[in-house]
Amino acid sequence: MVKRTIEISAEPAHLAVQLDQLQIRRPGADPRVPAASIPCEDIGLLIVDHPAVTYTHAALARLIDFGAAVLVCGQDHLPAGLLLPLSDHSRIVWRLDQQIKAGRPLRKRLWQQLVVAKIRAQAGHLPPDCPERARLLALAGQVRSGDPSNVEAQAAKVYWSAWLGPGRPFRRDPQAGDLNALLNYGYAVLRAAVARALVGVGLHPALGIHHGNRSNSFCLADDLLEPLRPFVDAKVQDLNAWGMTRVEARTKPYLLNLLTLEVAVGDTTGPLMVALHRLAASLANCFAGTDKELMIPVALDTARW
């Protein structure tokens, strides 16, 4: 089942739970008549982006019980914190042991797969006749185990220079506003969904295969996020073409719909949120030694590569 993404940002609200239904209530209104009532089991991601939202402890606890993630935004309207369920996977101890013991050769091979997939996805979001697209596909073929030559960074320079089209170079700067803020928002939402999928299969999102910043609690989520970033990039491209360049009420729903995007995984297709769980499960199998290839979601129009 495709879980729903709920965002609360337009007005203050009080979140409570009754009979396993998330009750979204307006302050001062009759509590018996909520503005919305949503089954907790249907929610995959709750995003709160209004400073006057309040919660009951029971609401947060019940959402966690049903496997939902709660993403809290800061004053800049960008995600600032993430509440994840503790995995109740039946083999969590085994999975964590396998994850911790994953050797460097395995982690390097997995990172190679992720980088290749990322570069090919970047190429897929450029026009077919764009010279940079061909350059990216060539670079993808040069990635070695562990990417010691940092082909990923070389590809990034090529990609961002052509991302907005001929004569419109773009500089990716996570600290900047406008389109960079839209990218940041989309990446953060997708990162939360990836982290949720990892926890769901019994893996710990902090123990990365390439990312290793000790102050980062989501190193593994960031590893798996890399080949998925171009999905966000394509959405932001659309918004820019429509003249919308800021994180606001008009743009956020379009980015949130990313999780329902139809993608290909192997020989099947389905929503991205479902595909994230297949990706996480394939990683767990690689740690266990039963699989060698990650099941990385790809855009339908590039699935033939």
C-alpha positions as CSV (number, residue, x, y, z in Angstrom):
1,M,0.0,0.0,0.0
2,V,1.2,3.5,-0.9
3,K,1.4,5.5,2.3
4,R,0.2,9.1,2.3
5,T,2.4,12.2,2.9
6,I,0.6,14.8,5.0
7,E,1.9,18.4,5.3
8,I,0.6,21.0,7.8
9,S,1.7,24.5,7.0
10,A,-1.2,26.7,6.0
11,E,-2.6,27.4,9.5
12,P,-2.2,26.5,13.2
13,A,-3.4,23.1,14.2
14,H,-3.6,20.7,17.1
15,L,-2.8,17.0,16.4
16,A,-4.4,14.3,18.5
17,V,-5.4,10.7,17.9
18,Q,-8.7,9.0,18.4
19,L,-9.5,5.4,17.5
20,D,-6.2,5.2,15.6
21,Q,-7.3,8.2,13.5
22,L,-5.0,11.3,13.4
23,Q,-7.3,14.2,14.2
24,I,-6.2,17.6,12.8
25,R,-8.1,20.2,14.8
26,R,-8.2,24.0,14.4
27,P,-7.5,26.0,17.6
28,G,-10.7,27.2,19.2
29,A,-12.9,24.9,17.0
30,D,-15.2,22.2,18.4
31,P,-12.8,19.3,19.1
32,R,-15.6,16.9,18.1
33,V,-15.4,18.2,14.6
34,P,-11.8,17.9,13.3
35,A,-10.7,19.7,10.1
36,A,-9.4,16.3,9.0
37,S,-9.3,12.7,10.3
38,I,-6.8,10.3,8.7
39,P,-6.2,6.7,9.6
40,C,-2.7,6.5,11.2
41,E,-2.0,3.3,9.2
42,D,-2.3,5.3,6.0
43,I,0.4,7.8,6.9
44,G,3.9,7.3,5.8
45,L,5.3,10.8,6.3
46,L,3.9,13.7,8.3
47,I,5.6,17.1,7.6
48,V,4.9,19.9,10.1
49,D,5.8,23.4,8.9
50,H,3.8,25.8,11.1
51,P,5.3,27.2,14.4
52,A,1.9,27.1,16.1
53,V,1.2,23.4,15.6
54,T,0.8,21.4,18.9
55,Y,0.7,17.7,19.5
56,T,-0.5,15.1,22.0
57,H,2.1,12.6,23.0
58,A,-0.4,9.9,22.0
59,A,-0.6,11.3,18.4
60,L,3.2,11.0,18.0
61,A,3.4,7.6,19.7
62,R,0.6,6.1,17.6
63,L,2.1,7.4,14.3
64,I,5.3,5.8,15.2
65,D,3.5,2.6,16.1
66,F,2.2,2.5,12.5
67,G,5.6,3.1,11.0
68,A,5.2,6.8,10.1
69,A,8.0,9.3,10.1
70,V,7.5,12.8,11.4
71,L,9.5,15.7,9.8
72,V,9.6,19.0,11.5
73,C,10.5,22.2,9.6
74,G,12.4,25.2,11.0
75,Q,11.9,29.0,10.6
76,D,13.3,28.8,7.0
77,H,10.5,26.2,6.1
78,L,13.2,23.6,5.5
79,P,13.2,20.3,7.4
80,A,15.1,20.6,10.6
81,G,14.4,17.4,12.5
82,L,13.2,13.8,11.9
83,L,11.3,11.4,14.2
84,L,11.6,7.8,13.1
85,P,10.2,4.5,14.4
86,L,12.5,2.1,16.1
87,S,12.4,-1.0,13.9
88,D,10.4,-4.0,15.0
89,H,11.9,-6.1,12.2
90,S,12.0,-9.7,13.4
91,R,15.7,-10.0,12.6
92,I,16.9,-6.6,13.6
93,V,19.9,-7.9,15.6
94,W,21.1,-10.0,12.8
95,R,20.6,-7.2,10.3
96,L,22.6,-4.7,12.4
97,D,25.3,-7.2,12.9
98,Q,25.6,-7.8,9.2
99,Q,25.5,-4.1,8.5
100,I,28.3,-3.4,11.1
101,K,30.5,-6.2,9.7
102,A,30.2,-5.3,6.1
103,G,33.7,-5.2,4.8
104,R,35.4,-2.4,2.9
105,P,35.4,-4.2,-0.5
106,L,31.6,-4.7,-0.3
107,R,31.0,-1.1,0.7
108,K,33.2,0.1,-2.1
109,R,31.3,-2.0,-4.6
110,L,28.0,-0.8,-3.3
111,W,29.1,2.8,-3.5
112,Q,30.2,2.3,-7.1
113,Q,26.7,1.1,-8.0
114,L,25.2,4.1,-6.3
115,V,27.5,6.6,-8.1
116,V,27.0,5.0,-11.5
117,A,23.2,5.1,-11.0
118,K,23.3,8.7,-9.9
119,I,25.3,9.8,-13.0
120,R,23.1,7.9,-15.4
121,A,20.0,9.4,-13.7
122,Q,21.5,12.9,-14.1
123,A,22.1,12.2,-17.8
124,G,18.5,11.0,-18.1
125,H,17.2,14.4,-17.0
126,L,19.1,16.3,-19.6
127,P,17.7,16.7,-23.2
128,P,18.7,13.9,-25.6
129,D,20.6,16.2,-27.9
130,C,22.5,17.9,-25.0
131,P,26.3,17.3,-25.3
132,E,26.6,17.1,-21.5
133,R,24.3,14.1,-21.5
134,A,26.7,12.1,-23.6
135,R,29.6,13.2,-21.4
136,L,27.8,12.0,-18.3
137,L,27.1,8.6,-19.7
138,A,30.7,8.3,-20.6
139,L,31.7,9.3,-17.1
140,A,29.4,6.7,-15.6
141,G,31.4,4.0,-17.4
142,Q,34.6,5.3,-15.7
143,V,33.4,4.8,-12.1
144,R,35.5,2.2,-10.3
145,S,35.0,0.4,-7.0
146,G,34.8,3.0,-4.3
147,D,35.0,5.8,-6.9
148,P,38.7,6.6,-6.0
149,S,38.9,9.2,-8.9
150,N,35.8,11.0,-7.5
151,V,34.0,10.7,-10.9
152,E,30.9,11.7,-9.0
153,A,32.3,15.3,-8.4
154,Q,33.4,15.5,-12.1
155,A,29.9,14.5,-13.2
156,A,28.3,17.1,-10.9
157,K,30.2,19.9,-12.6
158,V,29.0,18.8,-16.0
159,Y,25.5,18.2,-14.9
160,W,24.8,21.4,-13.0
161,S,26.3,23.5,-15.9
162,A,23.6,22.1,-18.2
163,W,20.8,21.5,-15.7
164,L,18.7,24.6,-16.7
165,G,19.6,24.4,-20.4
166,P,22.0,26.1,-22.8
167,G,23.5,29.4,-21.6
168,R,21.9,29.0,-18.1
169,P,24.7,27.6,-15.9
170,F,23.5,26.8,-12.3
171,R,25.7,26.6,-9.2
172,R,24.6,24.1,-6.6
173,D,24.9,25.8,-3.3
174,P,23.1,24.3,-0.3
175,Q,23.3,27.6,1.6
176,A,21.7,29.7,-1.1
177,G,18.0,30.5,-1.6
178,D,15.7,30.3,-4.6
179,L,16.1,27.1,-6.6
180,N,18.7,25.8,-4.2
181,A,16.1,26.0,-1.4
182,L,13.6,24.1,-3.5
183,L,16.2,21.4,-4.1
184,N,17.1,21.3,-0.3
185,Y,13.4,20.8,0.5
186,G,12.9,18.0,-2.0
187,Y,16.1,16.2,-0.9
188,A,15.1,16.5,2.8
189,V,11.7,15.0,2.2
190,L,13.2,12.1,0.1
191,R,15.9,11.6,2.7
192,A,13.3,11.1,5.4
193,A,11.4,8.6,3.2
194,V,14.7,6.7,2.6
195,A,15.5,6.7,6.3
196,R,12.0,5.3,7.1
197,A,12.5,2.5,4.5
198,L,15.9,1.6,6.1
199,V,14.5,1.4,9.6
200,G,11.7,-0.7,8.2
201,V,14.0,-3.5,7.0
202,G,16.1,-3.5,10.2
203,L,19.0,-1.3,9.2
204,H,20.4,1.7,11.0
205,P,20.4,4.9,8.9
206,A,23.5,6.3,10.7
207,L,25.9,3.5,9.7
208,G,26.9,4.5,6.1
209,I,28.7,2.7,3.4
210,H,30.5,5.9,2.1
211,H,29.2,8.9,4.0
212,G,30.8,8.8,7.5
213,N,30.5,12.2,9.2
214,R,30.3,11.4,12.9
215,S,27.8,14.3,13.4
216,N,25.4,12.9,10.7
217,S,22.7,10.6,12.0
218,F,21.7,9.6,8.5
219,C,24.8,8.6,6.7
220,L,23.3,5.5,5.2
221,A,20.2,7.4,4.1
222,D,22.4,9.9,2.4
223,D,24.3,7.1,0.6
224,L,21.0,5.7,-0.9
225,L,19.7,9.2,-1.6
226,E,22.5,10.0,-4.1
227,P,21.0,8.2,-7.2
228,L,17.5,9.5,-6.2
229,R,18.4,13.2,-6.2
230,P,17.7,13.6,-9.9
231,F,14.1,12.8,-9.3
232,V,14.0,16.0,-7.1
233,D,16.0,17.9,-9.7
234,A,13.4,17.1,-12.4
235,K,10.6,18.4,-10.2
236,V,12.4,21.6,-9.5
237,Q,13.2,22.0,-13.2
238,D,9.4,21.9,-13.8
239,L,8.7,24.5,-11.1
240,N,11.4,26.8,-12.5
241,A,9.9,26.5,-16.0
242,W,6.5,27.6,-14.6
243,G,8.1,30.6,-12.9
244,M,8.0,29.2,-9.3
245,T,11.4,29.5,-7.7
246,R,10.8,29.6,-3.9
247,V,9.7,27.2,-1.2
248,E,6.1,28.2,-0.7
249,A,2.5,26.9,-0.5
250,R,2.3,26.5,-4.3
251,T,5.6,24.6,-4.7
252,K,5.7,22.2,-1.7
253,P,2.8,20.0,-2.8
254,Y,4.4,19.4,-6.2
255,L,7.6,18.3,-4.5
256,L,5.7,16.1,-2.0
257,N,4.0,14.2,-4.9
258,L,7.5,12.9,-5.7
259,L,6.9,10.0,-3.4
260,T,4.0,8.8,-5.6
261,L,6.0,9.0,-8.8
262,E,6.0,5.8,-11.0
263,V,9.5,4.4,-11.3
264,A,11.0,1.2,-12.5
265,V,12.8,-1.3,-10.2
266,G,14.2,-4.2,-12.1
267,D,11.4,-5.5,-14.3
268,T,8.6,-4.0,-12.3
269,T,7.1,-0.5,-11.9
270,G,5.4,1.2,-9.0
271,P,5.4,4.3,-6.8
272,L,8.7,5.6,-5.5
273,M,7.8,5.2,-1.9
274,V,7.3,1.5,-2.5
275,A,10.5,1.3,-4.5
276,L,12.4,2.7,-1.6
277,H,11.6,-0.3,0.5
278,R,12.8,-2.6,-2.3
279,L,16.0,-0.6,-2.4
280,A,16.5,-0.9,1.4
281,A,15.7,-4.6,1.3
282,S,18.2,-5.2,-1.5
283,L,20.9,-3.4,0.6
284,A,20.1,-5.6,3.6
285,N,20.4,-8.7,1.3
286,C,23.8,-7.4,0.1
287,F,25.0,-7.1,3.7
288,A,23.7,-10.6,4.3
289,G,25.6,-11.9,1.2
290,T,22.5,-13.2,-0.6
291,D,22.5,-10.4,-3.3
292,K,25.2,-8.5,-5.1
293,E,23.2,-5.8,-6.8
294,L,21.2,-3.0,-5.3
295,M,17.6,-2.5,-6.7
296,I,17.9,1.2,-7.5
297,P,14.8,3.0,-8.7
298,V,15.1,4.7,-12.1
299,A,12.9,7.0,-14.1
300,L,10.6,5.1,-16.5
301,D,12.0,6.9,-19.6
302,T,15.5,5.8,-18.7
303,A,14.8,2.3,-17.4
304,R,16.0,0.8,-20.7
305,W,19.6,1.8,-20.0
